Amino acid sequence: MIDIGQLKTADIKALLEQNPDDVMALLQTMKEDRRLSVQKLADTYIRRKMKEEAERERVMHMYSLETAYYNDGIYHVAGIDEAGRGPVAGPVMVAAVILPPYWECPGLNDSKKLSAAKRDALYDKIMAEAVAVSCVAKSELEIDALDIYHATMQGMYEAAAGLAVPAEAVLIDAMPLKDLTVPHQSVVHGDSQSASIAAASIIAKVTRDRVMMEYDEAYPQYGFAVHKGYLTQRHVDAIRQYGPCPIHRRSFEPIKSMTAGQ
């Protein structure tokens, strides 16, 4: 063990971050050091490691639904979720994701519980490390023709079919997909219970937000970059002032009433 009494606090911190094999002995020595700064450094390190372990356990718990399939030798389990059922403009986006079994990803969660920056970072990690990812857009025209429920359902079937690695089982957020030919389960609030569904929710949400950012450039008067098509007061005011634009859903209110007879 290095005599840390001869080291500055910054040097001890650098040594600690190297995660040496004898880290526990090092921490004990730090706790016994007369310097308050060194003692606090040890406390901070321990708290951080405890937080990291709690987060790892939380994410591992999100594989409980997948584990039922893993135990049967089924490892290509797809999670499916959507983003954009509620807005009055733009597409509904549906994603399917197959993760490696027990893939460790700190921060993985329901996309609605994450900041935009965190979603973007997780999106990149999922796209880089997932076994397979598929994302499907159902346009406002398809939503108006089918209704939002059936457009979303169709998108989920298409997302599942679009996976480069075929799914051997499927977990779906809330929506029943009775025509799937592999084992499947519809899970209420699945994006907070299943790692695979949570990953799909992130892919769908980030992809849709980026699409709406592009639409904001085409139709800047509506503020799509801010509200992403949801019916905020600003959005309502813009619709009343400018009328609906091509990406507004004609089957949704207040657009439906405004375009009646057209």
C-alpha positions as CSV (number, residue, x, y, z in Angstrom):
1,M,0.0,0.0,0.0
2,I,1.3,3.4,-1.0
3,D,2.0,5.8,1.9
4,I,-0.7,8.4,1.1
5,G,0.7,10.7,3.8
6,Q,3.2,11.8,1.3
7,L,0.6,12.5,-1.4
8,K,-1.5,15.6,-2.1
9,T,-5.3,15.2,-2.0
10,A,-5.5,15.6,-5.8
11,D,-3.0,12.8,-6.2
12,I,-5.0,10.6,-3.9
13,K,-8.1,11.3,-5.9
14,A,-6.4,10.4,-9.1
15,L,-5.1,7.1,-7.5
16,L,-8.6,6.3,-6.2
17,E,-10.2,6.9,-9.7
18,Q,-7.8,4.2,-11.1
19,N,-9.9,1.8,-9.0
20,P,-6.9,-0.1,-7.7
21,D,-7.2,-3.8,-6.6
22,D,-6.7,-2.8,-3.0
23,V,-9.3,0.0,-3.1
24,M,-10.9,-1.0,0.2
25,A,-7.5,-0.8,2.0
26,L,-6.9,2.5,0.4
27,L,-10.3,3.9,1.6
28,Q,-9.6,2.7,5.1
29,T,-6.2,4.4,5.1
30,M,-7.9,7.6,3.8
31,K,-10.5,7.5,6.6
32,E,-7.7,7.3,9.1
33,D,-5.7,10.2,7.5
34,R,-5.6,13.3,9.6
35,R,-6.5,15.5,6.7
36,L,-10.2,16.3,6.6
37,S,-10.0,16.8,2.9
38,V,-8.8,13.2,2.4
39,Q,-11.5,11.8,4.8
40,K,-14.2,13.7,2.8
41,L,-12.8,12.3,-0.4
42,A,-13.2,8.8,0.9
43,D,-16.8,9.5,2.0
44,T,-17.6,11.0,-1.4
45,Y,-16.2,8.1,-3.2
46,I,-18.1,5.6,-1.1
47,R,-21.4,7.5,-1.6
48,R,-20.9,7.6,-5.3
49,K,-20.2,3.9,-5.5
50,M,-23.3,3.1,-3.5
51,K,-25.4,5.3,-5.8
52,E,-23.9,3.6,-8.9
53,E,-24.7,0.2,-7.4
54,A,-28.2,1.2,-6.5
55,E,-28.7,2.4,-10.1
56,R,-27.3,-0.8,-11.5
57,E,-29.7,-2.9,-9.3
58,R,-32.6,-0.7,-10.5
59,V,-31.8,-1.3,-14.1
60,M,-31.2,-5.0,-13.6
61,H,-34.7,-5.2,-11.9
62,M,-36.1,-3.9,-15.2
63,Y,-35.2,-7.2,-16.8
64,S,-37.7,-9.2,-14.7
65,L,-40.1,-9.6,-17.6
66,E,-37.3,-10.5,-20.0
67,T,-35.9,-13.0,-17.6
68,A,-39.0,-15.2,-17.9
69,Y,-38.1,-15.6,-21.6
70,Y,-34.3,-15.9,-21.0
71,N,-35.0,-18.8,-18.6
72,D,-36.7,-20.6,-21.5
73,G,-33.7,-20.0,-23.8
74,I,-35.3,-17.1,-25.6
75,Y,-32.8,-14.3,-25.8
76,H,-34.0,-12.0,-28.7
77,V,-36.8,-10.3,-26.7
78,A,-38.1,-7.1,-28.4
79,G,-39.6,-4.2,-26.5
80,I,-42.1,-2.0,-28.4
81,D,-43.3,1.5,-27.5
82,E,-44.6,4.6,-29.2
83,A,-44.2,8.3,-29.0
84,G,-46.7,10.9,-30.2
85,R,-50.2,9.5,-29.7
86,G,-51.4,12.7,-28.0
87,P,-50.2,15.5,-30.2
88,V,-52.4,17.1,-32.8
89,A,-49.6,17.4,-35.3
90,G,-46.9,15.2,-36.8
91,P,-46.5,11.4,-36.9
92,V,-46.8,8.8,-34.2
93,M,-43.4,7.1,-34.0
94,V,-43.1,3.4,-33.0
95,A,-39.9,1.7,-32.1
96,A,-38.9,-1.9,-31.4
97,V,-35.6,-2.7,-29.7
98,I,-33.8,-6.0,-28.8
99,L,-31.2,-5.6,-26.1
100,P,-28.4,-8.0,-25.2
101,P,-29.6,-10.0,-22.1
102,Y,-29.0,-8.0,-18.9
103,W,-27.3,-5.1,-20.9
104,E,-26.1,-2.6,-18.3
105,C,-27.1,0.9,-19.1
106,P,-27.2,3.4,-16.1
107,G,-30.0,5.8,-16.5
108,L,-32.2,3.6,-18.7
109,N,-35.8,4.4,-17.9
110,D,-39.2,5.5,-19.3
111,S,-38.3,8.3,-21.8
112,K,-40.8,10.6,-20.1
113,K,-38.8,10.5,-16.9
114,L,-35.6,11.6,-18.6
115,S,-34.2,15.0,-19.7
116,A,-33.8,15.6,-23.4
117,A,-30.0,15.5,-23.0
118,K,-30.1,12.2,-21.2
119,R,-32.5,10.8,-23.8
120,D,-30.1,11.8,-26.5
121,A,-27.1,10.2,-24.8
122,L,-29.1,6.9,-24.2
123,Y,-30.3,7.0,-27.8
124,D,-26.7,6.9,-29.1
125,K,-25.8,4.1,-26.7
126,I,-28.9,2.0,-27.6
127,M,-28.3,2.5,-31.4
128,A,-24.6,1.5,-31.0
129,E,-25.1,-1.5,-28.7
130,A,-28.6,-3.0,-29.2
131,V,-28.9,-6.3,-31.0
132,A,-31.5,-4.7,-33.3
133,V,-33.5,-1.5,-33.6
134,S,-36.5,-0.7,-35.8
135,C,-38.4,2.6,-35.9
136,V,-41.5,3.3,-37.9
137,A,-43.4,6.6,-38.5
138,K,-47.2,6.6,-39.1
139,S,-48.0,9.9,-40.7
140,E,-50.8,12.3,-39.9
141,L,-52.5,11.1,-43.0
142,E,-52.4,7.5,-41.9
143,I,-53.6,8.6,-38.4
144,D,-56.6,10.4,-39.9
145,A,-57.4,7.4,-42.2
146,L,-57.1,4.7,-39.5
147,D,-57.6,6.6,-36.2
148,I,-54.7,7.0,-33.8
149,Y,-55.2,3.6,-32.0
150,H,-55.2,1.5,-35.2
151,A,-52.4,3.6,-36.8
152,T,-50.3,2.9,-33.7
153,M,-51.1,-0.7,-33.7
154,Q,-50.2,-1.0,-37.4
155,G,-46.9,0.8,-36.6
156,M,-46.1,-1.7,-33.8
157,Y,-46.6,-4.7,-36.1
158,E,-44.4,-3.0,-38.7
159,A,-41.7,-2.1,-36.2
160,A,-41.6,-5.7,-35.0
161,A,-41.4,-7.0,-38.6
162,G,-38.6,-4.5,-39.4
163,L,-36.1,-5.8,-36.9
164,A,-32.9,-7.0,-38.7
165,V,-32.7,-9.8,-36.1
166,P,-36.1,-11.5,-35.7
167,A,-37.8,-11.2,-32.3
168,E,-38.3,-14.5,-30.5
169,A,-40.6,-12.8,-28.0
170,V,-42.2,-9.4,-27.7
171,L,-43.0,-7.1,-24.8
172,I,-45.4,-4.3,-25.7
173,D,-46.3,-1.1,-23.8
174,A,-50.0,-1.4,-23.2
175,M,-51.2,-2.2,-26.7
176,P,-52.4,-5.8,-27.4
177,L,-50.9,-7.3,-30.5
178,K,-52.9,-10.5,-30.9
179,D,-51.6,-11.3,-34.4
180,L,-48.0,-11.7,-33.4
181,T,-46.8,-15.3,-34.0
182,V,-44.2,-15.3,-31.3
183,P,-44.7,-15.3,-27.5
184,H,-45.8,-11.8,-26.5
185,Q,-47.1,-9.8,-23.5
186,S,-48.8,-6.4,-23.3
187,V,-47.6,-4.6,-20.2
188,V,-49.4,-1.5,-18.7
189,H,-46.7,1.1,-17.9
190,G,-44.3,-1.2,-19.5
191,D,-41.8,1.6,-20.3
192,S,-41.0,1.8,-16.5
193,Q,-41.0,-2.0,-16.0
194,S,-39.1,-3.5,-18.9
195,A,-35.6,-2.5,-20.0
196,S,-36.5,-3.4,-23.6
197,I,-39.7,-1.3,-23.7
198,A,-37.9,1.6,-22.0
199,A,-35.2,1.5,-24.7
200,A,-37.9,1.5,-27.4
201,S,-39.6,4.5,-25.7
202,I,-36.3,6.4,-25.9
203,I,-35.7,5.6,-29.6
204,A,-39.3,6.5,-30.5
205,K,-39.3,9.8,-28.4
206,V,-35.9,11.0,-29.6
207,T,-36.7,10.2,-33.2
208,R,-40.0,11.9,-33.1
209,D,-38.6,15.0,-31.4
210,R,-36.0,15.3,-34.1
211,V,-38.7,15.0,-36.8
212,M,-40.7,17.8,-35.1
213,M,-37.6,20.0,-35.0
214,E,-37.3,19.6,-38.7
215,Y,-41.0,20.5,-39.1
216,D,-40.4,23.6,-37.0
217,E,-38.0,24.8,-39.7
218,A,-40.7,24.3,-42.4
219,Y,-43.5,25.8,-40.3
220,P,-41.8,28.1,-37.8
221,Q,-45.0,30.0,-36.9
222,Y,-46.4,27.0,-34.9
223,G,-43.6,26.5,-32.4
224,F,-43.2,22.7,-33.1
225,A,-39.6,22.8,-31.7
226,V,-41.0,23.8,-28.3
227,H,-44.2,21.8,-27.9
228,K,-43.6,19.0,-30.4
229,G,-47.2,19.2,-31.6
230,Y,-48.9,18.9,-28.3
231,L,-51.8,21.3,-27.8
232,T,-50.3,24.0,-25.7
233,Q,-51.9,27.5,-25.5
234,R,-49.2,28.8,-27.9
235,H,-50.0,26.1,-30.3
236,V,-53.8,26.8,-30.1
237,D,-53.2,30.4,-30.7
238,A,-51.0,29.7,-33.7
239,I,-53.6,27.4,-35.2
240,R,-56.3,30.1,-34.8
241,Q,-54.1,32.7,-36.4
242,Y,-52.6,30.7,-39.3
243,G,-55.0,27.8,-39.6
244,P,-53.8,24.2,-39.7
245,C,-50.7,23.3,-41.7
246,P,-50.2,20.1,-43.7
247,I,-48.9,18.0,-40.7
248,H,-51.9,18.8,-38.5
249,R,-54.1,15.8,-37.8
250,R,-57.5,16.6,-39.3
251,S,-59.2,14.0,-37.1
252,F,-58.1,15.7,-33.9
253,E,-59.8,18.7,-32.2
254,P,-59.7,21.6,-32.7
255,I,-58.5,21.0,-36.2
256,K,-61.4,18.7,-36.9
257,S,-63.9,21.5,-36.2
258,M,-61.9,24.1,-38.0
259,T,-61.7,22.1,-41.2
260,A,-65.3,20.7,-41.1
261,G,-66.7,20.9,-44.6
262,Q,-63.4,21.4,-46.3
